[in-house]
Amino acid sequence: LLPFLSYYCCCHRSFIKMHKFKGICSFLSWGFSVTDVNCCVYKVHLLLVVMSRNAEGEIVYSKKEIALLRKLINDTLVDDLSSVFKIESRYGLDYKAAAHFEHLPLSYDILKQLCIHGYFKPSKIQATSIQFMLADSPVDVAIQSQSGTGKTVAFVLCVLQRLQLDNRWPQCLCLVPTYELAAQVRDVFCKLGSYSNSLSIALATRSTDAKVPPHDQQITDQVIVGTSGTVIRWLHQLKCFDPQKLNIFILDEADLMLNSGSQIIRIIQTLREDCQRLLFSTTYNNAVRKLFLKVAKDPVTITVQNEGLVLDNIEQFYIKCKT
């Protein structure tokens, strides 16, 4: 009951005023820069259930518990607050950055999973991009996003919101440059989609190629995450999924896949015209721009201005090497 009550408090600020949660959070955040009581409630509710109580049933806080709660309240994801995004769109879509996940068109189950896994507030790229990706009439979106800004969570949330879990066939294909990245993306899908036992993710990489069904036998996973070479083998040789049933196509780390451009185009040519394309790249040079224009039709483009290209939480360096 308490986790649900805490989540309810987060979604309804007026409800907080009628309960002791506000007093708890104000006390714990004294002397710290906490601007939103909602986020505090999110972070403390799991700890409240294990704390000791006195004879009247009131929670009794030890010094260690208070110290830990203060730390949790002030632990936030490092975000690139200095980034300035340039948004280009031919669709006239209304745009307003979302301050909280509940301001985005996400289901209750997804919001609950975000809370459980410690996502309390959208990063800047999430607040900017998700509403375009989840527009009522799906549009293609091309995004420049640096590593560490939460773009994987952004497109995973979009896919989870759009999936029809009762349909046992691939509805989303996500292309990545390496096996390691494919495994990471698969793990994010599994973590945020754990509210449903029906969700299944297929890993289409060279190391997992032997696990696919025999020739012409269709796979039943709703999402495929993999590398371009293996996906082409699944499409044209094994024929284990129908690309015409895909609703979402994701190209992640596009600037690292320029050498695979011809394979990507072969995959794109098998998709329906109305299949939504979500494209991501750390850089946005002419080569990436040309690839995006081949993959997507008139995409909403979100790019980072030059002053926001370096993140405070990503250390960058170079090494001089003798030639």
C-alpha positions in Angstrom: 0.0 0.0 0.0 2.7 2.5 0.9 4.6 2.4 -2.4 1.3 3.0 -4.2 0.4 5.8 -1.8 3.8 7.4 -2.4 3.4 7.1 -6.2 0.0 8.6 -5.9 1.5 11.5 -4.0 4.0 12.1 -6.8 1.2 12.4 -9.3 -1.0 14.6 -7.3 0.7 17.5 -5.5 -2.5 18.5 -3.7 -2.6 15.1 -2.1 0.8 15.6 -0.5 -0.4 18.6 1.5 -2.9 16.4 3.3 -0.4 13.9 4.5 2.8 13.7 6.6 5.0 12.9 3.5 5.5 16.6 2.9 6.8 17.2 6.4 9.1 14.1 6.2 10.6 15.3 3.0 11.0 18.9 4.1 12.7 17.8 7.3 15.1 15.5 5.4 15.9 18.1 2.8 16.6 20.9 5.2 19.8 22.7 4.2 19.8 21.1 0.7 18.6 22.3 -2.7 15.4 20.1 -3.2 13.0 22.0 -5.4 10.3 19.4 -5.7 8.7 17.4 -2.9 7.4 14.9 -5.4 10.8 13.6 -6.2 11.6 13.3 -2.5 8.6 11.1 -2.0 9.6 8.9 -5.0 13.0 8.3 -3.4 12.0 7.6 0.2 9.0 5.4 -0.1 10.8 2.1 -0.5 12.9 2.9 2.6 9.9 3.9 4.7 8.5 0.4 4.7 11.5 -1.1 6.6 12.0 1.7 9.2 11.1 1.1 12.9 8.0 2.5 14.5 7.1 3.5 18.0 4.1 2.4 20.1 1.8 4.9 18.4 2.8 3.5 15.0 4.9 6.6 14.0 8.1 6.1 12.1 11.3 6.5 14.2 14.3 7.6 12.3 17.9 6.8 13.4 20.7 9.1 12.5 22.0 6.6 9.9 18.6 6.4 8.3 18.2 10.2 8.1 21.7 10.5 6.6 20.9 7.8 4.0 17.6 9.4 3.1 19.3 12.8 2.7 21.8 11.3 0.4 19.1 9.6 -1.7 17.1 12.8 -2.0 20.1 14.7 -3.3 21.3 11.8 -5.6 20.1 12.7 -9.1 21.1 11.6 -12.6 23.8 13.9 -13.9 22.1 15.7 -16.8 23.4 18.1 -19.4 21.6 21.1 -18.3 23.7 23.4 -20.4 22.6 21.7 -23.7 20.6 23.8 -26.1 18.5 21.8 -28.5 17.5 22.9 -32.0 14.2 21.4 -33.1 13.2 21.3 -36.8 9.8 20.0 -37.9 7.5 20.4 -40.8 4.5 19.0 -38.9 3.7 22.0 -36.7 3.7 19.9 -33.6 3.2 21.6 -30.2 6.3 21.4 -28.0 6.7 21.9 -24.3 9.5 20.2 -22.3 8.1 17.8 -19.7 9.2 18.5 -16.1 8.1 15.0 -14.9 7.5 11.6 -16.4 3.8 11.8 -15.6 3.5 14.7 -17.9 4.4 12.4 -20.8 1.9 10.1 -22.5 3.1 7.0 -20.6 1.0 4.3 -19.1 0.6 3.7 -15.3 2.6 0.4 -15.6 5.5 2.2 -17.2 5.5 5.1 -14.7 5.5 2.5 -11.9 8.6 0.8 -13.4 10.4 4.1 -13.8 9.8 4.7 -10.1 10.9 1.2 -9.0 14.2 1.5 -11.0 15.1 4.9 -9.8 14.1 7.1 -12.7 12.5 10.1 -11.0 12.8 12.9 -13.5 13.4 12.9 -17.3 16.7 14.0 -18.6 16.7 16.9 -21.0 16.8 14.7 -24.1 14.0 12.5 -22.7 11.9 15.5 -21.8 12.5 16.9 -25.3 12.2 13.8 -27.5 9.6 11.5 -26.0 6.6 13.6 -26.8 7.6 13.7 -30.5 8.2 10.0 -30.6 4.8 9.4 -29.1 2.9 11.9 -31.2 -0.7 10.8 -31.9 0.2 10.4 -35.5 3.6 8.7 -35.5 6.3 10.7 -37.2 10.0 9.9 -37.9 12.4 11.5 -35.5 16.2 12.0 -35.9 18.1 12.9 -32.7 21.6 13.9 -31.9 22.3 12.7 -28.4 25.6 12.4 -26.5 26.4 9.2 -24.6 25.2 9.3 -21.0 22.1 11.5 -21.6 19.4 8.8 -21.3 18.5 8.4 -25.0 18.2 4.6 -24.7 15.6 4.9 -22.0 13.8 7.5 -24.2 13.3 5.2 -27.1 12.6 2.1 -24.9 9.8 4.0 -23.2 8.4 4.9 -26.6 8.5 1.3 -27.8 6.9 -0.1 -24.6 4.1 2.4 -24.9 3.3 1.5 -28.5 3.7 -2.3 -28.3 0.7 -4.6 -28.5 1.9 -7.3 -26.1 -0.9 -9.7 -27.2 0.5 -9.8 -30.6 3.2 -12.5 -30.8 5.4 -11.2 -33.6 8.1 -8.6 -33.9 6.8 -5.1 -33.9 10.0 -3.2 -33.3 13.5 -3.6 -34.8 16.4 -1.8 -33.2 19.8 -1.8 -35.0 23.0 -1.2 -33.1 26.7 -1.4 -34.1 27.9 -4.0 -31.7 26.9 -7.1 -29.7 27.8 -5.4 -26.4 25.4 -2.5 -27.1 22.7 -4.9 -28.3 22.9 -6.7 -24.9 22.7 -3.3 -23.0 19.6 -2.2 -25.0 18.0 -5.6 -24.4 18.6 -5.3 -20.7 17.0 -1.9 -20.6 13.9 -3.3 -22.4 13.7 -6.2 -19.9 14.1 -3.9 -16.9 11.5 -1.3 -17.8 9.2 -3.9 -19.4 9.2 -6.2 -16.4 5.6 -5.2 -15.6 4.5 -7.7 -18.2 5.3 -11.4 -18.5 4.3 -11.3 -22.2 7.2 -9.1 -23.3 10.0 -10.9 -25.1 13.2 -9.6 -26.6 15.2 -11.3 -29.3 18.9 -10.7 -29.6 20.0 -10.8 -33.3 23.8 -10.9 -33.1 26.4 -13.4 -34.3 26.8 -15.0 -30.9 23.0 -15.7 -30.7 22.4 -16.6 -34.3 22.4 -20.3 -33.6 19.4 -19.9 -31.2 16.9 -18.7 -33.8 14.2 -21.1 -35.1 14.7 -23.3 -38.1 14.2 -21.9 -41.7 10.8 -20.3 -42.2 9.7 -20.8 -38.6 8.6 -17.4 -37.2 9.9 -15.9 -34.0 7.4 -14.7 -31.5 9.4 -11.9 -29.7 7.8 -8.4 -29.9 11.2 -6.7 -30.1 14.4 -7.5 -32.0 17.7 -5.9 -31.0 20.7 -6.7 -33.1 23.4 -5.9 -35.6 22.8 -5.3 -39.3 24.6 -8.3 -40.7 22.7 -10.8 -38.5 19.3 -9.0 -39.1 19.8 -9.3 -42.8 20.5 -13.1 -42.4 17.3 -13.5 -40.4 15.4 -11.6 -43.0 16.6 -13.1 -46.3 18.0 -16.5 -45.4 16.1 -17.7 -42.3 13.0 -15.6 -43.0 12.1 -15.9 -39.3 10.2 -12.6 -39.1 8.0 -10.5 -41.4 9.4 -6.9 -41.7 6.0 -5.7 -43.0 4.6 -6.2 -39.5 7.1 -3.9 -37.9 5.7 -0.6 -36.5 8.9 0.9 -35.2 12.5 0.9 -36.6 15.3 2.3 -34.5 18.8 3.1 -35.7 21.1 3.7 -32.6 24.6 5.1 -32.8 24.2 5.8 -36.5 27.6 7.6 -36.7 29.3 4.3 -35.8 27.3 2.4 -38.5 28.2 4.5 -41.6 30.3 1.6 -43.0 27.1 -0.6 -42.8 25.1 2.0 -44.7 24.3 -0.4 -47.6 23.0 -3.1 -45.2 20.8 -0.6 -43.4 19.3 0.5 -46.7 18.6 -3.1 -47.6 16.7 -3.5 -44.3 14.8 -0.2 -44.7 13.6 -1.3 -48.2 11.7 -4.2 -46.6 9.7 -1.9 -44.2 6.2 -0.5 -44.7 5.9 3.2 -45.6 4.2 4.0 -42.4 6.7 2.2 -40.1 8.0 4.9 -37.7 11.8 5.5 -37.9 13.7 6.7 -34.8 17.3 7.6 -35.5 20.0 8.5 -33.0 23.6 9.7 -33.4 26.2 11.2 -31.1 27.5 13.4 -33.9 25.5 15.0 -36.7 27.9 15.6 -39.6 27.1 15.5 -43.4 27.6 11.7 -43.6 25.1 11.1 -40.8 22.6 13.6 -42.2 22.7 11.9 -45.6 22.1 8.5 -44.0 19.2 9.9 -42.0 17.6 11.3 -45.2 17.8 7.9 -46.8 16.3 6.1 -43.9 13.6 8.6 -42.8 11.1 10.8 -44.6 11.0 14.4 -43.4 11.9 13.5 -39.8 11.6 15.9 -36.8 15.2 16.7 -36.2 16.6 17.4 -32.7 20.2 18.5 -32.6 22.5 19.9 -29.9 24.0 23.3 -30.4 27.8 23.5 -30.3 28.0 24.8 -26.7 26.2 21.7 -25.4 28.3 19.0 -27.1 30.5 18.3 -24.0 29.0 16.6 -21.0 30.3 17.4 -17.4 29.9 13.7 -16.5 31.8 12.3 -19.5 35.6 12.6 -19.3 37.2 13.3 -22.7 40.9 13.0 -23.5 43.3 12.3 -26.3 46.6 10.4 -26.5 49.4 11.3 -28.9 50.8 8.3 -30.8 53.8 8.0 -32.9 53.1 7.2 -36.5 
